[in-house]
Amino acid sequence: MSFLPYAFARPALFALDPEHAHELTLGALERFQHSPLACLWGERRVDDPVTVAGLRFPNRVGLAAGLDKNGRAIDGLGAMGFGFIEVGTVTPKGQPGNPKPRMFRLPEHQALINRLGFNNEGLDSFLANVQRATRFRAHGGILGLNIGKNAATAIEDAASDYLKGLEGVYPHADYVTVNISSPNTANLRSLQSDEALKALLDALMARREQLAARLGRKVPLFVKIAPDLDADQVAVIARTLKESGVDGVIATNTTLSREAVKGHPHEGQAGGLSGAPVLQASNRVIGQLRAALGADYPIIGVGGVLSGADAASKRAAGADLVQIYTGLIYKGAGLVRESAQALKAAS
């Protein structure tokens, strides 16, 4: 158990602007991750090993991409007991993202709205940070690297950015995630449509085979999709994933729906809604994917995990592994252990 219970720190953090609080926390994790002060937030990792997509995960709970976009605090975050950590989304060139303010808390709903827009320092800085992170992986942690396209790149040229991203991160990743589902980059979700998705995945899988031959290791490729899809769209995506030979799917990103937060002062803010209101939509998509993809296809479930019971609900819906993000902001590192214990008990 951490020496500094999150319940003491949260009121001070929640008194700050959400993005400022985020940067302050991430900066502290980065600065002190290799010092004795890491015990302040450290949690003992739950031992519940499982093999998914050919990788041995120490347990089924991971950090979702988006919290550490530049891979600055991998070892610090790893001290919280995660079995795997996904960092990014990284784009080939650094970009500032959307204008501020662009992150909003909805505490009554245990939710966030963000329209950050893939703000990151670019591929070179990202890879330098990843290579400095050694402790988490030395202790068996699995590292996923999440790639996207620059906002200035036309959607018809998106594949070139994803191929640059894949080329850059491949030697350093345990798995690579292709993010085509953020609502905060114009037209990005159009890449989830049938023909666009097939063309992108075919190009990426061909490049993956070249990289595997060159480097002597085949790194699994995952695709992250949105919760705002109907059953027919999910079925098309499932078929395309299998036909393209993609190794797994992450379901889901944030939602554009505001049905669950109607009447809240931030209801009208543009961006993706995350946290508790996304749980049911995410689980619905996970269930549809499992039905379409069969029993053995790797699925990572993310969206709305605020308790061990929520994590177990994703496993029941069909997920092999579970990621958290917004829940970490509301509940702290104890949620990692609680979720991992619940998933171990449910196995």
Secondary structure, DSSP 8 states (H G I E B T S, - for coil): --SS-HHHHHHHHHTS-HHHHHHHHHHHHHHHTTSGGGGGT--------EEETTEEESSSEEE-TTSSTT---HHHHHTT--SEEEEEEE-SEEE--S-S--EEEEGGGTEEEE---S-EEEHHHHHHHHHH--HHHHTT-EEEEEE---TTS-GGGHHHHHHHHHHHHGGG-SEEEEE---TTSTTGGGGGSHHHHHHHHHHHHHHHHHHHHHHT----EEEEE-S---HHHHHHHHHHHHHHT--EEEE---B---GGGTT-TTTT--SEEEEGGGHHHHHHHHHHHHHHH-TTS-EEEES---SHHHHHHHHHHT-SEEEESHHHHHH-THHHHHHHHHHHHH-
